Amino acid sequence: MADGAVKKPSRIQLRNRKKIMTAALEVFSQHGYRGATLDQIAEAAGMSKPNLIYYFDGKEAIHVAVLNALMDEWLAPLAEMDPDGDPLQEILGYIRRKMEMSRKYPRESRLFANEILQGAPRMAPHLKSTLKPLFEEKCALIEGWAAEGRLAQTDARQLVLSIWAITQHYADFEAQIRVLIPDESGGWADANAHVEQLFRKLLTPAETSD
């Protein structure tokens, strides 16, 4: 091997890292960063604590690795908003994708929410370097559509924040929703229809008279 070359991790090492990160996602989403322990993560991963530390320096390193792995996937629905598409359909499509993520990935949503509630001590740089530019880009796109009369006038930044608040509620407060609306399949169908109708009414331009 040439001097300075980085040895690629083996298949077993990659598999074990993935196993640790999957276990950590479950532990962190249940207990938060402060409540989670390396012993809990090791037990959930089915390995010893010394073996776990072979792959990660400590709890913070695991937490950051899990959050970084989630970031691109979490931002993908917003990145997919097409400037050349129909404005209303692009935003409604984004909302549908966010609702689907809340349905499929409630643990991931809660992990991200817990980090933000703590002041984003480990993710603040990524919020500034990754999330903020995309947020500003899409808000400018929405403002442009509204200026052209293709959407109702609205505060684009508050609109996106409202979409996040409503769609992610279904993941972050999943336990409460299961009590209030126990029919999971019917509940999701109703939730999707309600949220889409809410934003469709908000964003559809008023008809102008001749």
Secondary structure, DSSP 8 states (H G I E B T S, - for coil): --TT------HHHHHHHHHHHHHHHHHHHHHHHHH--HHHHHHHHTS-HHHHHHH-SSHHHHHHHHHHHHHHHHHHHHHT--TTS-HHHHHHHHHHHHHHHHHH-HHHHHHHHHHHHTT-TTTHHHIIIIIHHHHHHHHHHHHHHHHTTSS----HHHHHHHHHHHHHHHHHTHHHHHHHS--HHHHHHHHHHHHHHHHHHHHS------
